[in-house]
Amino acid sequence: MSAAKSAKPQDKPVKHEKGSKPAKHDKHPKEPVETHEAKRSGDERRAKQRFDGADEVAQGASSVAAPAYLQNRELSWLSFNERVLDQGADETVPLLERLNFISIFWSNLREFFMVRVGSLTDLSLVKKSIVDSKSGMTPAQQLDAIYARCRELYPVQERTFQTVRRQLAEQGIRHLMPDDLAPDQREYLHLHLQRNVMPFLSPQIINSRHPFPHLENSALYVVVGLGVEAEESRKARAQAVKDAKKGGKQAKGKADRANLGAEDVSIGLLPLPRQCERLIALPGDGLQFVLLEHALETIAGEVFSMYEVKETNVVCVTRNADLDATEAPDEDDDDYREHMKRILKKRARLAPVRLESERPLSSTAGKMLLKRLGLKSHQAYVTSVPLDLSYTWQLASRLPEKRRAALTDTPFAPQWPSCLDRSRPVMDQVCERDVLLSYPYETFDAFVQLLREAATDPTVISIKITLYRLARQSHLAEALIAAAENGKEVTALFELRARFDETNNIEWSQRFEQAGCNVIYGFRDFKVHSKICCITRTTESGLQHITQLGTGNYNEKTAGLYTDLSFITADAAFGRDAVEFFRNMQLENTSDNYDVLSVAPLQIKPMILRRIDQQIALAGAGEPCGLFFKTNSITDIDVIEKLVQASQAGVPTTLFVRGISCIVPGLAGYTHNIRVVSIVGRLLEHSRIYGFGPRDSMKLFLSSADLMTRNMDKRIEIAWPVRDAELRERILGYLDICLSDTAKLRELLPDRSYTALGSFAHQDENGVTSLFESQEYLIRQAQEARLEAAEQEAAGREPARRRAADFDAAAETRRAQAEIREVLERAYADTRSALAEAEGKMNDTVDRTAEQTAQIARETEEPVRAIVLSSEPIAASCEPKRGFFARLKYLFTGK
């Protein structure tokens, strides 16, 4: 019997009335839960809007017929997560990496229940009937199908985990359970618990005086089944208490050992203390460990020593985490950030949607937990896999380097882009030509370096950027903060509704404001998911804008794990559109006034539909045509219907879809010209690429938007054309490599299953099957490209070095000559000054001498004249006749 048929009317989700009192016959009040029930009108509309692809139908309708070429997005997502789990079973993957893939499957599924199942649960409470536009299923029917599909996946996860656990044990990594412990390990563990764990324990019993507590989302609890001791034992313990009242210290000691517990207790809870390490290493060869929850089960008898411990189990509750951040803020919320903080507090107390346990719960414990949590039996799962697999990422760091290398992927570091000269400023190079960075094969540091240069460049006026998911430790954020502190105008648009990153974004936005940045937030009705940065600077010819556009987030951590493309250009057309975009963001205006960019929600979907129509027209005219889309998911019904029309017109279409595909390919008469492929591997395929036309003339666009209704209708997204021919060929070459993968590439079949791993591999003439893994090839290609660029730099470095040395020598000669010239000029100037001064002094001396001589002449003229006259006869007889002064000289000198 199908899950949908087996659902009974009484299995409707339990409504938790906030503040309601328990019935008289109920000894234990239900756990306090803040309801997430939709409340008609506005609440119904918001619940529907939060759920991608929900179409309203007439009230009372239970479902509608759906075309065979469509499938439900939730079931398609579960199929994607199964492909993740398949990596855990792939023997070509190193053992610890396989264990990590199982952990990713667990993490993905947990988030799926928190968000998608939570949202469907909300929709199931809406009074109007709502159906999925792709499958025609109501929310209740989708929930039934999800719970049933997960019941198929849990055993697959168990088998995969136990296989990997056994193989790791053979390699000296032993995950032990309490029954596996040797006596010395048991003694060590007991001592460890007494010293390091017992002081932090907060056990609780459940009865009328100890109400059922709030079980935190995704937290682990040890559930202890407690029983009343035999009558004889209770009487003996009671007698010991009476004796203690009468006797002395000895009797009192007996009473301490004979504590009496409550009589109406059947369940105890033991939360895992946050202060304690969950992975407890044990003595022994290799790495042997036990998990904290299993260790606590061994001391449950000591913790609840006043009761008889009948059983122990480990449980975990998953809660709805789908928040409505668009609800109207309180009147006191002057700041949207404060509104988001208030909204986030609600997440911890939303209604449960799943209960997991490591072993089947006893009838008493099972009934109590399900009743208190408001869950039905089909929402409870039993699995032997640890309920929190986050510990798997710690194992590699606890191994010796050689052992770790044998069990993990070969580490690789993203390379400095071969298109950029590391010895030159990045800003100068991007102003010379367009640059395309391919993450994680090329390093995110190149863009961070551009921002660092902008932060200190005196010509830079402003930096504007949209921020969706930042790393907790972000060099990019620090560069932007440094720019603001250096006096640049920095505008940061933070999207505080980035799911599960809200708190981190709130903290970063506060730091940005403190540094002097202009912080703004996304639209009320649209998330800002676009990735754009605009650097404005002054040049001799006016203002220049350097624009960066990306398919992925500005997050250093994910840039090392996700495949994304980052485009940087100084093209004026892109710059004008970037300026216009940020102006519209600051005005909260959804404009379509752009020349190059296509911006959702107004432009991306119409652009895609229009260009598909063009290919349909080409097919009708017998001209070459084609379509290609690389996307994380495809769910939008309008795009899907248009692709079906293109297939029917004969347009060959390839969809490279990592995750959800609501379109089923290969169905005659509908999707026979459509091929859907997927790669799930070491790196997460994340870039969005749209292609229109045959390969040789394909018009390419890069985008931040998936082909999903939420992206194209409910978010601010950007798509842009690839104009540079060289960059276009580079992107097409990258896609060719991906589509040539024979190790990880899998194809969606008409029966909605995927081909097996390695199904595209072929045997060579010797019968040897070799697998081509595109991601590993691209890693090697990036390393080789960087090495080749380095060799070219080295090859051209010697002549360049000689030219530089000659230039430096010539410059040094010119500098020395300039210094000598300067010295000579100073000496010449000093000499001229000294000569002028000496000439002035000499002229003064001559003038004074002449004046003195004239004065002497006046004073002696008469006496001399008398002498001369008196001696004139003698002179006349002895010497020739002379003038007055000659005679005067003769008188004085005898000459």
Beta strands, then each sheet from edge to edge (+ up, - down):
strand 1: 54-56
strand 2: 130-132
strand 3: 173-175
strand 4: 204-205
strand 5: 220-227
strand 6: 267-271
strand 7: 279-282
strand 8: 287-291
strand 9: 308-319
strand 10: 352-357
strand 11: 380-382
strand 12: 435-439
strand 13: 460-467
strand 14: 489-494
strand 15: 518-521
strand 16: 527-528
strand 17: 532-539
strand 18: 542-550
strand 19: 562-569
strand 20: 598-599
strand 21: 627-631
strand 22: 653-657
strand 23: 674-679
strand 24: 684-685
strand 25: 688-692
strand 26: 699-703
strand 27: 715-716
strand 28: 718-721
strand 29: 745-747
sheet 1: 1+ 2-
sheet 2: 3+ 8+ 7-
sheet 3: 4+ 6- 5+ 9- 10+ 11+
sheet 4: 12+ 19- 18+ 17- 13+ 14+ 15+
sheet 5: 12+ 19- 24-
sheet 6: 16+ 27+
sheet 7: 20+ 28- 26+ 25- 21+ 22+ 23+ 29-
end
